[in-house]
């Protein structure tokens, strides 16, 4: 027969485990895969079809030859952010979710405008200029 102390300890451990499991599932949901548009980022600019935004208001632009992606954020029908997914703290790649960006190396977080929401990152993420024309969004990689 269990003592009261052992019962309370086991109950608390089970409760903590259930809470941790719930938090893990909520984090996994927010990290659900975003649409990816593959291209060649060695060019001076990249054209991304607006049809890439059918599933989501976020699209990751990826080139397998470079270590960092670009997150495209559709803010309205005419306004887009192009955020370089390279942490301003120690140049580590950041991950994107539907609510923001996260650097797993030291815990910095950023909003979908690239602004720091949690340090140690000293400043915002780099943004590229975008231009909308003929159902394409052009990212100027030299800006």
ABEGO torsion letter per residue (X at the ends): XBBAAAAAAAAAAAAAAAAAAAAAAAAAAAABBBBBBBBBAABABBBBBAAAAAABABBBBBBAABABBBBBBBABAABBBBBBBBBAAAGBBBBBBAAEBBBAAAGBBBBAAGBBABOABABBBBBBBBBBBGGBBBBBAAX
